[in-house]
Amino acid sequence: MILAGIFLAAALLFGGKVLSFMAWSLVLYFLVPLGHSLFGLLRIKAGTSSQPLVLYAGDQLVLDCEVTNPSNFSWPRVEFNAGKILKEATELDLAHSFILEAHMVKTWQTVIPHLRRGKFKMEESLLSVIDIYGVFRVSRVIKSPINITVYPRVLQLDYFLVDGNRQAGDLLVHDLFAKNQYEVDEIRPYRVGDPVRFMHWKSSARTGQWQQRKFGRSSDAEIFLTINSNAKAWKMDVSGKMADLAVDIAVSLVHFFLNHKVHTSLMLQELNSLRTGNGVAGEVFFDFMDLLAGFKPQADDEGLNRLVNELSEARTRSPCLFLITPEIDEELGVLLLRLYLAGWKVRCLIPEVVKNLKQKESVIASLRSQHIAVHRLAMCGDLHEIT
């Protein structure tokens, strides 16, 4: 390539100007490699494929990549980025660089470990050819349409650490989610490990033996579940880990309630709209999973207000709302009190990724005084440790 530039520039000497020869030599010194790179960009073929797998948060994705050079030329450096659109799913750099010889077919697998929850449209990859001096980089978008849905992983409720109103005895996570919501079904003898807060003191005093309240579920019991989708509420969650934890909590709750035949409704606020899903049987569980997989905090300030207005007008018996929110401020506290005055039982769950997360304790104390439970939930460890 350098010789070709020199020969072309030498031809200009017949014009009789040395300065012109030097200028053209310098220009062609770089133009020839650039033209070589552009030619390679047009001739090289590339593509990405993946098997249609059901993926869950923490799983790994394997992409099959192929770059083909049908020409007689070679290129000193070719770079192919198969995961350009997957930057939200992984923090890894998925670019792959190599030397592409003439008539060479380069194949490899790109492994993306520990996928994040979400819906990703990998409609394009990026092919780049770099010249021999590393000065020019020319790129072309390669159409490789791959739609990937990474579902949140269902966890046992015991995997979450609960911090909230503690009375005598331990506050068990199953008691938080499953009990103290419906009327007492029966009185049974105390068993080792039962929380003291569900002790039936009157029966215990009368019989002389410890008695425990067992809570039943009426046929018309209904659970409403929502995540605060106000984008401003999640502004401190730059990494998105708190939103992922909120979705993990939500999908685990839905799974628990559906397994216990409790009618469950999931309501997610979006920009000027509301997405809902409801059901009793486990067959509808993947509908909930699909809703939660694509959760993004993008609603406006009125999103939660519209939801509260709709719930306040709902005609249901003994309704219970689980609200997952990263923070509780005065405005949200007023909305929750409106639901409480409308006859709703409200529980607030705050996902905690960072310890000692500052909350407005005065608002939380006011809500608790009105029998609105507020609990902080964290995970016992990283998600990939239990996969």
N, C-alpha and C positions, 0 to 999 in steps of 0.2 A: 504493500500500500504506500509506503514512504517513497519507494523508487518510482512508483507511478506518478506521485505528486511532483517529484523532482523532474521527471521527463517532460511532464506537461508544462512545468514552469520554464524548463530550458527552451522549449519551443518559442516562448515569448521573447527570448534574447534576440530573435531575428527582428524584433521591433526596435532593437538598439538601445533600450533603456534598462540599466542595471537595477535601478530602484524598483521599477515595475516587476522585474524578475524576482527580487527579494520579497516584495509584497505578495505576489501570487504564490511564491513558494510557501510563505507562512500560512496563507489562507488555505491552500490545497493540502498543507500538512495536517490540517484538522478536518477539512471538508471530506476528504477521501474516507477516513474512518467513520465520519458521521453518515456518509452515504452507504457505507458497508453495514452499519448498524440498522439503518432504515430498511435496507434490502432484506436483512435478516428478520426484522420485525414483520415484514409482509409475507415472508416465506415460511417461517416457523409456525407449526401448528401445536396447539396445547389444549388440554381439557381436564376436567375433574369429574369424578363420579363417586357415589357413595351408595351403599345398600340401604334400602328403606327400613331402618331399625326403629324400634320404640326406645327412646332414650329418656333417662331420668337424670336429675341433677346429681352430679358427681360421677356420672358415667364418662367413658371416653368415646370419641368419634374417630373413625378411621376413614380418611379420604384417599382414594386412588388417583394419583396424578400422573400425567403422561405429556411429554414434550417431544415432538418429532421434527427432525430437520431433513426435508426431502432434497435439498440442494447439494451442490458440490463444494460449497463454502463451509468454513467453520467459524465459530465465534468464541472469543476468549472468555467472555463472561455473559451468562444468561441468568436472569433471576425470575422465578415464578412464585407468586404469592397466592396460594390457594385459599387462604382464609381471610381475605381482605374484608369481607362483610361480617366475619365472625369475631370481630374485635370486641363485641359486647359479651361474647360467650367465653372468651378466654383472654388472659393477659399475656399469652405467649406470642412471640414473633414467629409467624408461620412462613416467612420467606425462605426460599431454597435457591442457592446459587450454585452454578456448575459451568464447566466448559462443554460446549456443544460441538462435537466433531461433525464432519460431512456424513450425510445419510445415517445419522445416529438417532436412535429412539431411546429416550431417557424416561424411565418409570421409577416411581418410588411411592411410598405411603407416608402420609402426614397424619400423625396421631395427636389428637387434641384431648388431653386428660382433664378430668374434673370440670366438665361442662357446667356453665351457669344455666339456671332456669330461664326459659324464654322461648320466643318464636323468632326464628332467623330465616331470612330469605337470602340465600347465597346465590344471587343472580349473576354474579360476575367474579372472575379472578383477574389477576393483573400479571401480564407478561412484560418483562423489561429486558432490553438489550443494552449493554454498556460497552462503549468503544474501548480500544486497546489502552488508551491513556487514562481512562476513568473520568474523562471530562464530560462526555455527553451520555445521557441516559434517555432512551426513547422507550415509551411504554404503550401498550395496547390492551384494551379491556377484552377479556375472553368470556363469552357467554357460556356459563355452566349452571343452568338453573337447578338449584337444590334447595328444597324447603325442609327445614329442620325444626321440629318441635321438641324441646327438652322439658319434660314434665317435672313438676316438683315431686320430691320423694316423700312418701308417706312414712311418718315416724310414729313410734309408740309415744303416747303422751308422757310417759315416765321419762322420756329423753329430754324433756324441757325442765329447766330449773324454775321454780315458782317462788316469787317473793311478793307478799301482799299482807292482808290483814291476818295476823296469826293469833289464834286463841290458844287455850290449853291444848297441848298435843300438837302433832305435826299437821301441816296443811298439805294433804296429798293431792297430786295433780288430777287424779281421776275424780276425787271428790269435788274439785274446783269445776270440772267440766261436766260431770254427769249427775251430781247430786245437788240437793238444796235448791232445786228448781221446780219440783212438783210436790204434791201433797204426800204425806207419810203413807206408805203402803202397808207396812206391818211393823211390829216390834219384835225383835229377835234378841237372843242372848249375845252378850259381848264376846267378841273374838279378839285374840291377840293381834295387834296391829291396827285395829279400828281407831279412827280419829275420835278424840274425846269430844270434839265440838258437835258430834252427832249423837252424843249420849242422851238417852231419855231418862232424865233425872227423876221424874215423878214415878215411873214404873220401877226404876231401880230402888227408890226408897220404899216403895210398897212391898216389893218382893224380897228385898234384901240381897238381890243379885244385880250385877250390872246389866243393863238393857240398852240395846242400840236401836236407833231408828233406821229403818230401811225405806228408801224412797222409791216409789213406783213412777211410772210414766203413763199419763192418761192418753187415750187414743187421739185426742185432739191437740196434744202438745206440739208446739212448733217452734223451731229455732231459726232465727234470722242471723245471718253472718255477713259482715261487710268489712272492708279495709278502707281506711281513710285515704282517698286517692288525690287529695289536694296536693299539688306539686310543691307548694310553699312549705307544707308540713315536713317534706322529705328533703329540704334543701341542704341539710347537713349530711345527708347520706350520699356522699360523693361516690363511694365504691359500690353502692347498691346492695351491700350485704344485709343491711337492715330490712330492705324491701324483700330480699330473698327469705330472710327469717320470718317475716310476716306471712309470706305465702306458705312456707313450711308449716307454720302454726295453723293457718286456715285450712289447708288440705288435710292435715291430720285431724282437725276437729270435724270436718265434713265426713271423713272416713269413719270416725268414731260414732258419730250420730247416726249415719246411715246403717251401720252394722247393728245399732240398737233400735232400728225401725222408727227413728224419730224423723218427722217431716222437717226437712232442712231447706232453707232458701238462702241462696248466695246472691248478694247484690253488690255490683261494682260500678262506681261512678266513672264515667269517661267525659270527654269534652261534649257538653250539652246533651248527654245521653246517659242511659242507665242500662247496663247489661245484667240480666238475671238468669238464674237457674234454680230449679227446685225439684224435689223428689223425695221418695221414702226408700225405695229399694236400691240395692247396690248396683243394679244395672245402669243407673244414671250417673255413677260415680265419675266416669271418664268425661262426661259433659262438664262436671265441676272442674276436673283436672284441666280441661282445655281452656276454660275461662281463666283459671288461675295462672296457667303457664304464660299467658300473654299480659299479665298485669304490669302496668306501668303507671306511676303516679303522675298523671297529666290532667286531672280535673281542675276546674277553676274554683274560686272561692265559694261559689253558690252550689257546687256539686253536693256536698254533704247536707246543706240546707234543704235542697230539693228532696234528698233521700229521707230526711227526718219528716218533712211534710207528708210524703207518701206513706211512711210507716205510721204516722199519727192518725191517718185516715183508714188504716187497715182494720178490717173486721175479723179479729181472731181472738181466741180465748187464751188467757195466760201467755201472752207473747213474751219471748225472751230474745234480746239482741246481744250478740257478741261483736264488739267493735275493736278492731285491731288498728292501733294508731301509734305513730312514733312519738307523739307528744300530746299533751292536753293543755290547752290554754283557756282563757275566759270564754271566748266565743264558742268553743266546742263544749265547754261545761254547761253553758246555757242551753245548747241544743239537747244535750243528754238529760238535763232537768225537764225539758219539755216532754221528752219521751216518758220519763218517770211519772210526770203528772198525768200523762195520757194512759197510764196503767201498764207500762212496759217494765220488765225486769232487765236491767242493763248491766253488762259486764265489760269493762275496758281492759284490753290486753296490750301492754307496751312491749314490743320486741326490743331486747337489749343486746347490742353487740359490744358496746364499750361500757365498762363498769362505771358506776357513779355518774350515770347520765343525768344531767340537770333537768329537773322537771319543776313545774310550778306547784310546789307542795301545798300551798294554800288552796288551790283549786281542787287538788286531789282530796284534801281533807274535807272540803265542802261536799264533794260528791259522795264520799264515804259516809258522811253524816246523814245523807239522804238515801242510804242503802244502795248506792251504786258502787259496786265492787271495782277496784282498780288493782291490777296485778302486773308486775313486771316479769317477763319471761325471757330466759336466755337458754342457749343450748349447752349441753354438757361437753361438747367438743366440735371439731370440724366435721362437716357432713361426710367427706370422703373417708373418714376413719371408720364409719359404720357400714360402708357399702360392701 
